[in-house]
Amino acid sequence: MSPRVTIVGGGVVGLAAALALNERGALVQVLERSSRLGEDACSWSAGGMLAPWCEGESAEPEVVEWGRQALDWWETRVGGVRRNGALVVAAPRDHPEIDRFAARTHNRRWVGEAEIAGLEPDLSPRFRKGLHFPDEGHLDPRRALVDLAERLAARGVAIHFGVDGRNGGAEKDDALLDCRGLAARDELSDLRGVRGEMLILRTKEIALSRPVRFLHPRIPLYVVPRDGGEFMIGATSIESASRAPITARSAMELLNAAYALHPAFGEAEIVEMRADVRPAFPDNLPRLVSQGRRMYLNGFYRHGFLLAPAFAERAAAAIFATEAIHEDHRERRRA
Ligand SMILES: Cc1cc2nc3c(=O)[nH]c(=O)nc-3n(C[C@H](O)[C@H](O)[C@H](O)COP(=O)(O)OP(=O)(O)OC[C@H]3O[C@@H](n4cnc5c(N)ncnc54)[C@H](O)[C@@H]3O)c2cc1C
């Protein structure tokens, strides 16, 4: 029999899990507290980098391993996935930062001025030394969420908006998968918030084909190109669960760094400034926590889009295994 699963929370983690479960044959519904997709989700603020090897600079080796399957998973399910790699550069005075980055990462190659110009002509001749990560990619996270929701709808999976999943909404026999992000702190006591601030700029004066990380000892920055001449500029990482608007200082630092990467950003329109809070466990790794037929999938920190595929599949497998045991118990009781 197909298991029935109610998922609480319609951010990237909840939607990816809904799809992974439904693809295996589960009957799934998603309960989302806010009134529309992304309205109250950290996922709406993400850069959309699918960058396991770059993240290896500061993340545990597991992140690199789990993140490797992300590009294939997303590419077969949503539109707009780009497999153009990623570029890391620094101003000449900060070249030790690139050496440090290189020492902590794999699956990359050194590039000089001519190669940087070949990859990103608009950055020429500003940078003499960089790292190219050819197997990385990126997507527009908002488009990915919309595409996921449409794909789910086409498969008969309903997302019920305006429903607080803590107050019911699931059938008695449903397995429950809690993907509430930071809101699950009420039940996951070691979940914490890591504030991230970002900007979206628009300009036709510069074009980039891939995410560019601009290293700096104080304000490292990344720029992720999107359609329509838009660029996501991110992101701060502050030990705080405050979702208050971006501070003037953070906005100035991000803008200054963008301007230092390319002066054309000085004339760009500011389309959006935003702050959100990443849900994280103490080791900054995601967890699937089982409590009988209730499971929690959370703690995706900086890696919601990168690691949702691996963990959605893992959660789906765990739910099918648990439900098979329950079905077996039910059969024995009936016999
Ligand atoms: C500035 C920034 C940049 C980032 N860049 C990247 C990146 O480039 N690549 C990457 O992989 N990751 C990135 N991340 C991290 C990523 O955004 C997060 O890891 C991810 O969004 C977490 O997803 P989630 O589904 O767990 O939580 P959320 O997206 O917060 O979703 C949780 C959902 O649960 C709902 N909810 C809460 N309570 C209830 C309830 N009681 N009932 C029903 N629904 C409820 C909420 O409304 C929300 O929609 C970035 C994050 C930030 C802030």
The ligand as an SDF file (V2000), in Angstrom:
LIG
                    3D

 53 58  0  0  0  0  0  0  0  0999 V2000
   21.1410   35.0400    2.2860 C   0  0  0  0  0  0  0  0  0  0  0  0
   21.0980   33.5330    2.1420 C   0  0  0  0  0  0  0  0  0  0  0  0
   21.7480   32.9300    1.0610 C   0  0  0  0  0  0  0  0  0  0  0  0
   21.7020   31.5370    0.9060 C   0  0  0  0  0  0  0  0  0  0  0  0
   22.3020   30.9780   -0.1910 N   0  0  0  0  0  0  0  0  0  0  0  0
   22.2380   29.6340   -0.3880 C   0  0  0  0  0  0  0  0  0  0  0  0
   22.8100   29.0440   -1.5490 C   0  0  0  0  0  0  0  0  0  0  0  0
   23.3680   29.7420   -2.4000 O   0  0  0  0  0  0  0  0  0  0  0  0
   22.7170   27.6820   -1.7160 N   0  0  0  0  0  0  0  0  0  0  0  0
   22.0880   26.8980   -0.7950 C   0  0  0  0  0  0  0  0  0  0  0  0
   22.0390   25.6770   -0.9840 O   0  0  0  0  0  0  0  0  0  0  0  0
   21.5280   27.4280    0.3290 N   0  0  0  0  0  0  0  0  0  0  0  0
   21.5830   28.7840    0.5530 C   0  0  0  0  0  0  0  0  0  0  0  0
   21.0350   29.3370    1.6700 N   0  0  0  0  0  0  0  0  0  0  0  0
   20.4670   28.4520    2.7010 C   0  0  0  0  0  0  0  0  0  0  0  0
   19.0370   28.0250    2.3900 C   0  0  0  0  0  0  0  0  0  0  0  0
   18.2840   29.1530    2.0240 O   0  0  0  0  0  0  0  0  0  0  0  0
   18.4320   27.3450    3.6270 C   0  0  0  0  0  0  0  0  0  0  0  0
   19.2550   26.2900    4.0530 O   0  0  0  0  0  0  0  0  0  0  0  0
   17.0600   26.7760    3.2810 C   0  0  0  0  0  0  0  0  0  0  0  0
   16.2400   27.7910    2.7550 O   0  0  0  0  0  0  0  0  0  0  0  0
   16.3490   26.1280    4.4730 C   0  0  0  0  0  0  0  0  0  0  0  0
   15.1490   25.6050    3.9460 O   0  0  0  0  0  0  0  0  0  0  0  0
   13.9560   25.0480    4.8370 P   0  0  0  0  0  0  0  0  0  0  0  0
   12.9610   24.5060    3.8960 O   0  0  0  0  0  0  0  0  0  0  0  0
   14.5220   24.1850    5.9200 O   0  0  0  0  0  0  0  0  0  0  0  0
   13.3900   26.3310    5.5930 O   0  0  0  0  0  0  0  0  0  0  0  0
   12.3850   27.5250    5.0400 P   0  0  0  0  0  0  0  0  0  0  0  0
   12.7960   27.8410    3.6510 O   0  0  0  0  0  0  0  0  0  0  0  0
   12.4430   28.5510    6.0610 O   0  0  0  0  0  0  0  0  0  0  0  0
   11.0020   26.7960    4.9780 O   0  0  0  0  0  0  0  0  0  0  0  0
   10.2650   26.4820    6.1370 C   0  0  0  0  0  0  0  0  0  0  0  0
    8.7900   26.6620    5.8010 C   0  0  0  0  0  0  0  0  0  0  0  0
    8.0040   26.1710    6.8940 O   0  0  0  0  0  0  0  0  0  0  0  0
    6.8920   27.0160    7.0550 C   0  0  0  0  0  0  0  0  0  0  0  0
    6.3530   26.8340    8.4130 N   0  0  0  0  0  0  0  0  0  0  0  0
    6.8980   27.2380    9.5910 C   0  0  0  0  0  0  0  0  0  0  0  0
    6.0950   26.8840   10.6140 N   0  0  0  0  0  0  0  0  0  0  0  0
    5.0290   26.2420   10.0680 C   0  0  0  0  0  0  0  0  0  0  0  0
    3.8810   25.6430   10.6300 C   0  0  0  0  0  0  0  0  0  0  0  0
    3.6400   25.6110   11.9500 N   0  0  0  0  0  0  0  0  0  0  0  0
    2.9690   25.0670    9.7820 N   0  0  0  0  0  0  0  0  0  0  0  0
    3.1690   25.0770    8.4250 C   0  0  0  0  0  0  0  0  0  0  0  0
    4.2600   25.6410    7.8650 N   0  0  0  0  0  0  0  0  0  0  0  0
    5.1860   26.2060    8.6720 C   0  0  0  0  0  0  0  0  0  0  0  0
    7.4450   28.3950    6.7990 C   0  0  0  0  0  0  0  0  0  0  0  0
    6.4130   29.3190    6.4940 O   0  0  0  0  0  0  0  0  0  0  0  0
    8.3890   28.1240    5.6220 C   0  0  0  0  0  0  0  0  0  0  0  0
    7.7110   28.2860    4.3900 O   0  0  0  0  0  0  0  0  0  0  0  0
   21.0370   30.7270    1.8670 C   0  0  0  0  0  0  0  0  0  0  0  0
   20.3720   31.3470    2.9350 C   0  0  0  0  0  0  0  0  0  0  0  0
   20.3960   32.7240    3.0710 C   0  0  0  0  0  0  0  0  0  0  0  0
   19.6590   33.3690    4.2190 C   0  0  0  0  0  0  0  0  0  0  0  0
  1  2  1  0
  2  3  1  0
  2 52  2  0
  3  4  2  0
  4  5  1  0
  4 50  1  0
  5  6  2  0
  6  7  1  0
  6 13  1  0
  7  8  2  0
  7  9  1  0
  9 10  1  0
 10 11  2  0
 10 12  1  0
 12 13  2  0
 13 14  1  0
 14 15  1  0
 14 50  1  0
 15 16  1  0
 16 17  1  0
 16 18  1  0
 18 19  1  0
 18 20  1  0
 20 21  1  0
 20 22  1  0
 22 23  1  0
 23 24  1  0
 24 25  2  0
 24 26  1  0
 24 27  1  0
 27 28  1  0
 28 29  2  0
 28 30  1  0
 28 31  1  0
 31 32  1  0
 32 33  1  0
 33 34  1  0
 33 48  1  0
 34 35  1  0
 35 36  1  0
 35 46  1  0
 36 37  1  0
 36 45  1  0
 37 38  2  0
 38 39  1  0
 39 40  1  0
 39 45  2  0
 40 41  1  0
 40 42  2  0
 42 43  1  0
 43 44  2  0
 44 45  1  0
 46 47  1  0
 46 48  1  0
 48 49  1  0
 50 51  2  0
 51 52  1  0
 52 53  1  0
M  END
$$$$
